[in-house]
Amino acid sequence: MARLLQAPPKCLSPDWHIANKLQCASTDAQKSSSERVAAESQRLMEETEKTTQKTQSDVNKKIEQRLEEIKFWKQELDDRLEQIVNETEVLLTFKTRVEKALESCKEPLFITQQCLLNRERRVGIDLVHDEVEQELLKEAEVIKGVTALLERTLGQTNEQIRLNRSAKYQLEMDLRDKFTALMIDDYCAGLTNNTPDIRYTNNAVKMEGNSVSLEDWIDFSNINIEKADKQRNSSLALRALIDRILSQTINDMRKQYETVNVAFRNRVKEVKDAKQKLETLLAVVMNETASQEKNITALEKAISDKEGPVQVAQTRLEARTHRPNVELCRDIVQYRLINEVEEITKNIQRLKDTLAQAKAELKGLSRQQLFLEEEIQVKENTLYIDEVLCMQMRESVSIKNF
């Protein structure tokens, strides 16, 4: 307890002076160190400020360049999209033309087939495989060929429209992504150090696993553009082909249509000429029939006129058989009467033979008249089929350009 109440030891004067000197030296050293740190901090702050500003400025330029790059590709995609959309719309009108042309083939084919069926109703010798039938069969083949070609062309057109729309879809998807990227980078370009909504973000400094290289990014849009250009060129070529096909098929149908009509007109003229000749022959036969009927009547009268003389001669001969005795002699009268009966009988037989021949000729004329009348009816039937049924039906056919 007594030791605790003892005063602390006192330092010596030299120690005091040394301690002061050491304190001054320590303070000067600390001051110098602090000044060096302050100077280094100022230099570092200025350096980092310049670096940060330079880096941020460079990033801003890069973002602006990226915006221009996106805008460039977006404009390219927009141009291709407009082209493929316009081309598809035009191709759709060509599809409509093909469909209308295909529809227009139905009536001509039906009429051609109906004409062939109608002409099967010709009878007799007129049921002939003539030029008209040949051209009608050829016309049916032409129309069927045109129909098949148009159906194939329509299928190609539908497929091309599908490919155009596929290319359009790819462009639209690419454009949608470009628009989103443009909005994001435009937002990034507008950010400044004083923007209110800037913030720290966890795991911001990283590469996304599904990110692509710049070359892949460019190739992606290039592929979409090339695909759109390819389909547009294919569509242009198809439209040119459709124009040629429509023009050629219509010309083929129209040419064959005219050929059939010419064949019909020639055949109708030919049948009319044949009918006129038959009618002329019928008039001749009928005149000859009337003449032969008069001849038969005259022969029958001539035979009838011989009955009186032969009866007179025979009555005389019979009466002279009653002469008595020697008066029953073979005198000149007797011989002459016998000759008269024989002569008249012979003449009557000759007249009867001629009458039989005349009647046979009359039957032949009747048969010929019936044959000619039947043939005229055949020709009338043919004319009705060709001129009335077929040709009038064909007048409704209208082969238009599409």
Buried (B, 14 or more C-beta within 10 A) or exposed (E): EEEEEEEEEEEEEEEEEEEEEEEEEEEEEEEEEEEEEEEEEEEEEEEEEEEEEEEEEEEBEEBEEBBEBBBEBBEBBBEBBEBBBEBBEEBEEBBEBBBEBBEBBEBBBEBBBBBBEBBEEBEEEBBEEBBBBEBBBBBBEBBEEBBEBBEEBBEBBEEBBEBBBBBBEBBBEBBEBBEEBBEEBBEEBEEEEEEEEEEEEEEEEEEEEEEEEEEEBEEBBEEBBEBBBEBBEBBEEBBEBBEEBBEEBBEBBBEBBEBBBEBBBEBBEBBBEBBEEBBEBBEEBBEBBEEBBEBBEEBBEBBEEBEEBBEBBBEBBEEBEEEEEEEEEEEEEBEEBEEBBEBBBEBBEEBBEBBEEBBEBBEBBEEBBEBBBEBBBBBEBBBBBBBEBBBEBBEEBEBEEB
